[in-house]
Amino acid sequence: SFFTSSTEEQRASKLRTRSNVPIPDLHSSKARIDFEDVIAEPEGTHSFDGIWKASFTTFTVTKYWFYRLLSTIFGIPMALIWGIYFAILSFLHIWAVVPCIKSFLIEIQCISRVYSIYVHTFCDPLFEAIGKIFSNIRISTQKEI
């Protein structure tokens, strides 16, 4: 086969030691796609071994080099775009969203106190009186034969 798992692990460990930037582990990622995930022959239907091995090698090599090509062409621009996006998102969260929520919570405290006084003054006695009125009602059912 073209790749062995030990070779992939060695490459990944070398990449991780080159810089302090964490590299996501693609072994547990949902983005990892193997040959068998895409091209699977059902039980009882098998092509010639040579065809299968050539297909596997072609798929794996093409995927490997095309990913490298796309990463080379689009990696830095996409990193720039995502960096700007998350910088804007962080900026808005820190300087707009959280202060607005804190301000709202401070302002709503006054309203919640007024609302609590209103409920305890008017609604509690009203519903207590209605509850006492309806507490004396008794319903009985009889089945007629």
C-alpha positions in Angstrom: 0.0 0.0 0.0 1.0 3.6 -0.5 0.7 4.7 3.1 1.2 2.9 6.3 -0.2 4.1 9.5 3.3 4.3 11.1 4.4 6.5 8.2 1.4 8.8 8.7 2.1 9.0 12.4 5.8 9.8 11.8 4.8 12.6 9.4 2.2 14.0 11.8 4.7 14.0 14.7 7.3 15.7 12.6 4.8 18.4 11.6 3.7 18.9 15.2 7.3 19.5 16.3 8.1 22.1 13.6 6.0 24.8 15.2 4.0 25.6 18.3 0.8 25.7 16.2 -1.4 22.7 17.1 -2.4 20.5 14.1 -5.7 18.8 14.3 -5.6 15.0 14.5 -7.2 13.7 11.4 -7.3 10.1 12.6 -10.4 10.8 14.7 -11.8 13.5 12.4 -14.9 13.0 10.3 -13.0 14.6 7.4 -10.8 11.6 7.0 -12.0 9.5 4.0 -10.4 6.2 3.1 -10.6 4.2 -0.1 -12.9 1.7 1.4 -15.4 4.4 2.5 -15.8 5.6 -1.0 -15.3 2.5 -3.2 -16.7 -0.6 -1.5 -17.3 -3.8 -3.3 -20.2 -5.8 -1.8 -19.6 -9.3 -0.5 -19.6 -11.7 -3.5 -18.6 -9.1 -6.0 -14.9 -8.5 -6.4 -12.7 -7.2 -9.2 -9.3 -8.6 -10.0 -6.7 -8.0 -7.3 -4.5 -6.0 -9.6 -7.3 -3.7 -10.6 -8.3 -3.3 -6.9 -4.7 -2.5 -5.9 -4.2 -0.1 -8.8 -7.5 1.6 -8.0 -6.5 1.9 -4.4 -3.1 3.4 -5.2 -4.6 5.8 -7.8 -7.2 7.0 -5.3 -4.8 7.4 -2.5 -2.1 9.2 -4.4 -4.6 11.5 -6.2 -6.2 12.4 -2.9 -2.9 13.0 -1.2 -1.4 15.2 -3.9 -4.6 17.0 -4.8 -5.0 17.9 -1.2 -1.5 19.2 -1.1 -2.1 21.2 -4.3 -5.3 22.8 -2.9 -3.6 23.4 0.5 -0.7 25.2 -1.3 -3.0 27.3 -3.5 -5.8 28.1 -1.0 -4.3 27.4 2.4 -2.9 30.8 3.2 -5.8 32.8 1.7 -8.3 30.7 3.6 -6.3 31.1 6.8 -6.3 34.8 6.2 -10.1 34.8 5.6 -10.9 32.7 8.7 -8.4 34.7 10.8 -10.2 37.9 9.9 -13.6 36.3 10.5 -12.8 35.0 13.9 -11.0 38.3 14.8 -14.2 40.2 13.9 -16.3 37.6 15.8 -14.1 37.9 18.9 -14.1 41.7 18.7 -17.9 41.9 18.5 -18.3 39.4 21.3 -15.9 41.2 23.6 -16.8 44.8 22.8 -20.5 44.6 21.8 -22.4 41.5 22.8 -21.1 41.0 26.4 -21.4 44.7 27.4 -25.0 44.8 25.9 -26.0 41.7 27.9 -24.4 43.0 31.1 -26.2 46.4 30.6 -29.5 44.7 29.9 -29.2 42.6 33.1 -28.4 45.7 35.2 -31.3 47.6 33.7 -33.7 44.7 34.0 -33.1 44.4 37.8 -35.0 47.6 38.4 -37.9 46.4 36.3 -37.8 42.9 38.0 -38.2 44.5 41.4 -41.1 46.6 40.3 -42.7 43.6 38.7 -42.2 41.5 41.9 -43.8 44.2 44.0 -46.8 44.3 41.6 -47.2 40.5 41.6 -47.0 40.3 45.4 -49.3 43.3 45.9 -52.1 42.6 43.4 -51.8 39.1 41.8 -51.0 37.0 44.9 -54.1 38.1 46.9 -56.4 37.9 43.9 -55.4 34.4 43.0 -55.4 33.3 46.7 -59.0 34.6 47.0 -60.0 32.8 43.8 -58.4 29.6 45.0 -60.3 29.8 48.3 -63.6 30.3 46.4 -63.0 27.3 44.1 -61.6 25.1 46.9 -65.1 24.5 48.4 -66.5 23.2 45.1 -67.0 19.4 45.2 -67.8 17.4 42.1 -69.2 13.9 42.3 -70.2 11.6 39.4 -72.6 8.8 39.4 -73.0 6.2 36.9 -76.6 5.4 35.9 -77.5 1.9 35.0 
